[in-house]
Amino acid sequence: MPKASEAQRVFELERETLCALCIRGSANARQTTVMRELSNHVWQDAEHRVVFEAIQRLSSSDPKLLQEQLPAQATRMGFPDVSWDNYFAPQPEAEIDFVSLVGELLAAPKEKKS
């Protein structure tokens, strides 16, 4: 079982990855290999899983369209109570290397399900 700080880091990496998809969607969503790897990731947070699945179901990777369409998509999936502000909040101006971010997430220790 990962330590609390490791579990918190995985939570933060998941959220940062989803923010990168929501805010800078078009460039990051074109990383098909990375997106395929993410689709195999076991999301530690249920809301994170819902957000990723909603992103995958939408054909748009335009951040403005995602912001408009994701809440409705998640609601159609049965999850109307997603905190969307967590995913579309302004990020620091430093450019995030999406591929490295996903690599760090996928390499992080995973919580074992009982």
C-alpha positions in Angstrom: 0.0 0.0 0.0 1.5 3.4 -0.9 2.2 5.9 1.8 -0.2 8.8 2.2 2.2 11.2 0.6 2.5 8.8 -2.4 -1.3 8.5 -2.7 -1.6 12.3 -2.5 1.1 12.7 -5.3 -0.8 10.3 -7.5 -4.0 12.3 -6.9 -2.2 15.5 -7.8 -0.6 13.9 -11.0 -4.0 12.7 -12.1 -5.5 16.2 -11.6 -2.6 17.9 -13.4 -2.9 15.5 -16.3 -6.7 16.1 -16.6 -6.1 19.9 -16.4 -3.5 19.7 -19.1 -6.1 17.9 -21.3 -8.9 20.3 -20.4 -6.9 23.6 -20.7 -4.5 22.7 -23.5 -6.6 20.0 -25.0 -5.8 20.1 -28.7 -2.1 19.7 -28.5 -2.2 17.1 -25.7 -5.1 15.0 -27.1 -3.1 14.5 -30.4 -0.6 12.5 -28.4 -2.4 9.2 -29.4 0.1 6.9 -27.8 0.0 8.8 -24.5 -3.8 8.9 -24.6 -3.9 5.1 -25.2 -1.6 4.6 -22.2 -3.8 6.8 -20.1 -6.9 4.8 -21.1 -5.2 1.8 -19.4 -4.4 3.8 -16.2 -6.4 2.7 -13.2 -7.6 6.1 -11.9 -7.2 6.4 -8.1 -10.0 9.0 -7.9 -13.4 8.1 -9.2 -14.1 11.7 -10.4 -10.8 11.7 -12.3 -11.9 8.5 -14.1 -15.2 10.1 -15.0 -13.5 13.3 -16.4 -11.1 11.2 -18.5 -13.8 9.0 -19.9 -15.9 12.1 -20.7 -12.9 13.6 -22.5 -12.5 10.4 -24.5 -16.1 10.3 -25.5 -16.1 13.8 -26.9 -14.6 14.2 -30.3 -13.5 17.8 -29.6 -10.1 18.6 -28.2 -10.7 22.4 -28.3 -10.5 23.6 -24.7 -13.4 26.1 -25.1 -15.7 23.4 -26.5 -14.6 20.9 -23.8 -15.5 23.4 -21.1 -18.9 23.8 -22.7 -19.5 20.1 -23.4 -17.9 18.1 -20.6 -20.5 18.8 -17.9 -23.3 17.6 -20.2 -21.2 14.5 -21.2 -20.5 13.6 -17.6 -24.2 14.0 -16.8 -25.2 11.7 -19.7 -22.8 9.2 -18.2 -24.6 9.5 -14.8 -22.2 11.9 -13.0 -23.7 15.3 -12.8 -21.8 16.5 -9.8 -18.2 16.9 -11.1 -16.3 19.9 -9.8 -15.4 21.3 -13.2 -13.6 24.4 -11.7 -10.8 22.0 -10.6 -10.0 21.1 -14.2 -10.4 24.4 -15.9 -8.7 26.6 -13.3 -5.9 28.7 -14.7 -2.6 27.0 -14.5 0.8 28.6 -14.0 2.3 30.0 -17.2 5.1 27.5 -17.3 4.6 25.1 -20.1 3.9 21.6 -18.9 5.5 18.7 -20.7 2.4 16.5 -21.1 4.3 13.4 -22.1 6.6 13.7 -19.1 3.6 14.4 -16.8 1.8 11.3 -18.0 5.0 9.2 -17.7 5.4 10.3 -14.1 1.7 9.4 -13.4 2.0 6.0 -15.0 5.3 5.3 -13.1 3.8 6.3 -9.7 3.1 3.6 -7.1 -0.4 2.3 -7.4 -2.8 1.7 -4.6 -3.8 -2.0 -4.4 -7.5 -2.7 -4.5 -8.7 -5.3 -2.1 
